[in-house]
């Protein structure tokens, strides 16, 4: 994890969020934080406060900080797209308009495509 932290520090797109209690850097909502004894990676998951990523998600960072961030962001977009996909039939069944959900889906798909293109350039 120390090598991922060093990559995050060196990455020009990563913002330093450190204070006197910990060191922290963030890229695209993914934050890596170093405490005195350990290093943790957090992801927002669409909630008020970020949560530590799962053990499986830590494997996304095996190829480095930026690649891991891109993979986790794409994974988050996929989760949100799946939620929209599941919500549209419910709205149709209730005779509600789905234009807002379609617009959300299109925006997410465009963001996902941008990150995927950036990831492919690194791989």
PLY file of the C-alpha trace (Angstrom):
ply
format ascii 1.0
element vertex 123
property float x
property float y
property float z
element edge 122
property int vertex1
property int vertex2
end_header
0.00 0.00 0.00
2.91 2.32 0.59
3.75 2.27 -3.15
0.15 3.22 -4.03
0.38 6.10 -1.58
3.62 7.30 -3.17
1.99 7.15 -6.62
-0.94 9.20 -5.33
1.44 11.81 -3.91
3.30 12.05 -7.22
0.17 12.14 -9.41
-0.42 15.71 -10.68
-4.20 15.24 -10.75
-4.44 14.09 -7.14
-5.34 16.75 -4.56
-3.65 16.88 -1.17
-6.19 16.83 1.70
-3.72 16.23 4.53
-3.98 17.76 7.98
-2.07 17.39 11.23
-3.67 14.00 12.09
-3.25 12.16 8.78
-2.02 12.39 5.20
-4.69 12.15 2.50
-4.95 12.54 -1.29
-8.03 12.39 -3.55
-8.67 11.75 -7.23
-12.18 11.56 -8.73
-13.72 11.09 -5.29
-11.42 8.21 -4.31
-9.31 9.06 -1.28
-6.20 7.34 0.04
-5.41 8.16 3.64
-2.38 7.34 5.76
-2.71 7.14 9.51
0.24 6.49 11.82
-0.09 2.71 11.57
-1.98 1.95 8.35
-3.17 3.17 4.94
-6.84 3.09 3.88
-8.60 3.80 0.57
-12.10 5.32 0.70
-14.84 5.55 -1.93
-17.93 7.78 -1.65
-20.52 5.17 -2.75
-23.08 7.97 -3.18
-23.36 8.56 0.56
-22.64 11.58 2.75
-19.42 10.10 4.08
-17.01 7.85 2.21
-16.56 4.22 3.22
-13.45 2.09 3.07
-13.35 0.03 -0.09
-13.80 -3.74 0.15
-10.99 -6.29 0.02
-11.97 -7.14 -3.57
-11.83 -3.47 -4.53
-8.32 -3.16 -3.09
-7.26 -5.55 -5.89
-8.29 -2.89 -8.42
-5.20 -0.97 -7.27
-2.74 -3.77 -8.05
-1.64 -1.95 -11.23
-1.30 1.44 -9.55
-3.12 4.42 -8.10
-4.61 6.05 -11.21
-5.60 2.75 -12.85
-7.25 1.65 -9.61
-9.11 4.93 -9.29
-10.37 4.69 -12.87
-11.48 1.08 -12.35
-13.31 1.93 -9.10
-15.02 4.96 -10.69
-16.14 2.83 -13.64
-17.43 0.22 -11.18
-19.41 2.95 -9.37
-20.90 4.17 -12.65
-21.91 0.59 -13.50
-23.65 0.24 -10.13
-25.56 3.49 -10.68
-26.51 2.49 -14.25
-27.85 -0.82 -12.93
-29.99 1.04 -10.38
-31.44 3.25 -13.13
-32.06 0.20 -15.33
-33.99 -1.45 -12.50
-35.96 1.72 -11.72
-37.25 2.42 -15.25
-39.74 -0.52 -15.39
-41.15 0.55 -12.02
-41.73 4.06 -13.31
-43.36 2.74 -16.48
-45.67 0.54 -14.42
-46.75 3.62 -12.46
-47.29 5.61 -15.69
-44.63 8.12 -14.67
-42.33 9.89 -17.07
-38.87 8.43 -17.35
-37.17 11.33 -19.13
-35.19 12.27 -16.02
-33.91 8.70 -15.58
-32.97 8.50 -19.26
-31.04 11.76 -18.96
-29.27 10.46 -15.83
-28.41 7.25 -17.66
-27.05 9.12 -20.68
-24.91 11.40 -18.49
-23.51 8.41 -16.56
-22.77 6.54 -19.76
-20.87 9.55 -21.13
-18.83 9.90 -17.92
-18.13 6.16 -17.93
-16.97 6.33 -21.55
-14.57 9.19 -20.75
-12.98 7.33 -17.82
-12.82 4.09 -19.81
-10.96 5.89 -22.60
-8.48 7.33 -20.08
-8.00 3.90 -18.53
-7.40 2.28 -21.92
-4.70 4.86 -22.65
-2.87 3.79 -19.47
-3.14 0.05 -20.10
0 1
1 2
2 3
3 4
4 5
5 6
6 7
7 8
8 9
9 10
10 11
11 12
12 13
13 14
14 15
15 16
16 17
17 18
18 19
19 20
20 21
21 22
22 23
23 24
24 25
25 26
26 27
27 28
28 29
29 30
30 31
31 32
32 33
33 34
34 35
35 36
36 37
37 38
38 39
39 40
40 41
41 42
42 43
43 44
44 45
45 46
46 47
47 48
48 49
49 50
50 51
51 52
52 53
53 54
54 55
55 56
56 57
57 58
58 59
59 60
60 61
61 62
62 63
63 64
64 65
65 66
66 67
67 68
68 69
69 70
70 71
71 72
72 73
73 74
74 75
75 76
76 77
77 78
78 79
79 80
80 81
81 82
82 83
83 84
84 85
85 86
86 87
87 88
88 89
89 90
90 91
91 92
92 93
93 94
94 95
95 96
96 97
97 98
98 99
99 100
100 101
101 102
102 103
103 104
104 105
105 106
106 107
107 108
108 109
109 110
110 111
111 112
112 113
113 114
114 115
115 116
116 117
117 118
118 119
119 120
120 121
121 122
